[in-house]
Amino acid sequence: MNASELRDKTADQLKEELESLKKESFNLRFQQATGALENTARVRQVRRDAARVKTILNEKAAAAAGTE
């Protein structure tokens, strides 16, 4: 997932995406703790995707506040 794809989404879609990433992150951490995690790189990727979504949400909020 890249930032240009995220910028095309609405704030509601981004919030749903963030929620799903948080759930996936929780599941991955649980798998890692139990030793069932196969793709360890996915933890880092999900964490970075969540940060990307948060950044875009903040940019959209700042743009909305600046236009008012």
C-alpha positions in Angstrom: 0.0 0.0 0.0 1.4 3.4 -0.9 0.5 6.9 0.1 -1.0 7.9 -3.2 -3.5 5.1 -3.0 -4.4 6.2 0.5 -4.8 9.9 -0.4 -7.6 8.8 -2.9 -9.7 7.3 0.0 -12.1 9.2 2.2 -11.5 9.7 5.9 -14.1 7.0 6.8 -12.4 4.5 4.5 -9.0 5.4 6.1 -10.4 4.9 9.6 -11.7 1.4 8.6 -8.4 0.6 7.0 -6.6 1.7 10.3 -9.0 -0.5 12.3 -8.3 -3.5 10.2 -4.5 -2.9 10.4 -4.7 -2.7 14.2 -6.6 -6.0 14.3 -4.1 -7.6 12.0 -1.2 -6.3 14.1 -2.8 -7.7 17.3 -3.2 -11.1 15.6 0.4 -11.1 14.3 1.7 -10.2 17.8 -0.3 -13.0 19.3 1.0 -15.5 16.7 4.6 -14.3 17.4 4.2 -14.8 21.1 2.9 -18.3 20.6 5.6 -19.1 18.0 3.1 -19.6 15.2 4.2 -16.7 13.1 5.8 -17.6 9.8 6.2 -14.3 8.0 7.9 -12.1 10.6 8.4 -9.2 8.1 4.6 -8.8 8.0 4.7 -7.3 11.5 6.9 -4.4 10.4 4.9 -3.9 7.2 1.6 -3.7 9.0 3.0 -1.3 11.6 4.3 1.0 8.8 1.1 0.8 6.9 -0.8 1.9 10.0 1.6 4.8 10.5 1.1 5.8 6.8 -2.7 5.8 7.3 -2.4 7.9 10.4 -0.2 10.4 8.6 -2.7 10.7 5.7 -5.6 11.1 8.2 -3.7 13.9 10.0 -2.9 15.6 6.6 -6.6 15.5 5.7 -7.6 16.9 9.1 -5.1 19.7 8.8 -6.3 20.6 5.3 -9.9 20.6 6.5 -9.0 22.8 9.4 -7.1 25.2 7.2 -9.9 25.7 4.8 -12.5 26.7 7.4 
